[in-house]
Amino acid sequence: MPGNGALAVLAAVAAGLVVPVQARLNGELSHRLHDGIAAAAISFSGGLVLLSVVALFSRGMRGALRRLAGAARHGRFPRRYLLAGVLGGTFALAQSTVTLVTGIAVFTVSAIAGQTIGGLVVDSRGIGGGPRRRPGAARLTGAAVVLAAAVVSALPRLTGSLTPASIILPAVVTVAAGFLLGVQQALNGATTAASGSPLAATWLSFLVGAVVLVTAWGVKTLVKGTAGYALPTSLWVYLGGLCGVVFIGASAFLVRRIGVLLLTMASIAGQLVGSVTLDLLAPSDGQSPSVLTGIGALLTFSAVWIASRRPRGTGPQ
């Protein structure tokens, strides 16, 4: 793997570190609101507001958005790519609902499986206009090791209280949502290339995702009625949107450089390291990190190393 590729992989690992922080923040917001969909909608909307403020003061970002609009208007950029945020909103919606049925362990394993499969398919087909990366032995082996690492990491949280029949459908939904998240990363990469700015791609993703989640929140409120939300006064619980901006922005910038599969694996490695670190510094419900979670993180780093290797005498994958 070339030097620039190694730096891109390290950047993807670093971006993955913020995901457990975002999950903890959104989880706390969800707990205080007693509504996962409301928490996801507020988090996405917060990220949108933050990026809109940046756009207000950034001439370069406004110019990038104008270039993107012009490219879409004149047919140089597929308009359907502008809706990539729907896929991210769908994943956030699944995260806020499926975990209530399956628990975080089953959701995590299913989501990683979907993202890994999505990475293989997106890279091999060149979806989003990125370079095609054939799933050679190294990438397939790395993908298999990531799936094994996900199962190992989740073992401490898997219990016998769930029956196969109760988790099959939610798990399939989560795998599909993870797959779509990989597609979104590729489309965000295409948006970045067309606009010349990962921030412009991130803003568009948050705009569309926020619309999806706020709509879902509104539909739920109409059907079930309002629970009389009392918004928390602690400002720190609203910082999940900032974490999302960092992760999605970094992904939009890096995906064309290393591909969706390697981006997914590197960010998963960062997520596992971030989870262990967060549980050490601020344990959730008094639970210390499991040794198996650490082993899963090491396996994931091994998978990244395997997948990033290329056969001698060949060009970059």
C-alpha positions, 0 to 999 in steps of 0.5 A: 500500500502506498504511503498516501494510502497508509495515511488515508487508512490511519485517517479512517481509523481516527474518524472511526474513533468518534463513532462510539462517542456519538453513539454514547451521546445519542444514546443518552439523548434517547434515554432522556427523551425516551424516544430513539427516533426523536434523538436521531432526528435532533442529532442529524438536525444539529449536524445540519445546523452546524454545517449551515453555519459553516456554509454561511461564513465559508465562500469556498463551501458555498461555491462548491454547493453552486458547482454541485447544483450546476453539475446536476442541472446540466446533467454532469452529475446524476441527480439521484446521487443527491439523495444519498442522505436518505441511505444514512437516514435509513441507517440511523432510523434502523439504529434507533429502532432495531436495537430496541428489539435485538440489543446492541450486540446483534445490531452491531454484528449485522451492521458490520456484515452489511457494511462489509458486503456493501464495501465488496459490492460497491468496490467491485462494481465501481458504484458512484463512479469510483475506481473498480477494485476487484475482490481479490484474495486479500480483500476477501480474507480481510472481510472474513476476518472483520466479520469474525472480529465483530462476532468476537467483540459482541460475544460478551453482550450476546445472551440466550434470551433472544430466540432465532425467530425474534431476531432474523427479520431485524437482523436482515433489516440491519444487514440491508441498512449497513449495505446501504450505508456503504453505498452512501459512502460511495455516493458521497465520494462522487458528490465530493468529486463533483463539488470539490468539497467534502464539506459540501457533500456532508452538508447535502447528506445531513440535509436529506438525512435530517428530512428523512428522520424529522419526517419519521418523527412527525409520522410517529407523533401523528400515529402515537401522539406526543409524549410531551418531550422535555428537551435536556438542558445539558448542552453536551448531549447534543454534540452527537451531530458534531461527531457525525459531521466529522465521520461523514466528512472524513468518509466523503474525503477518503472513500475515493482514495482507499475504497469503501471496503477498506474505509469500512474496515479501518473505521470499524477498527477505530470504533472498537478502539474508541469503544474500549477507551471510552469504557475505560475512561467512562464505563457505561452502567459500571461495565468494564470493557471485555477482553474479547472486545480488545481481541476483536479490535486486534483482529480488525487491525489484522484485517485492515493490514491483510486487505490493504496489501497488494500482490507483488508486481501489481498496481494499487488495488 
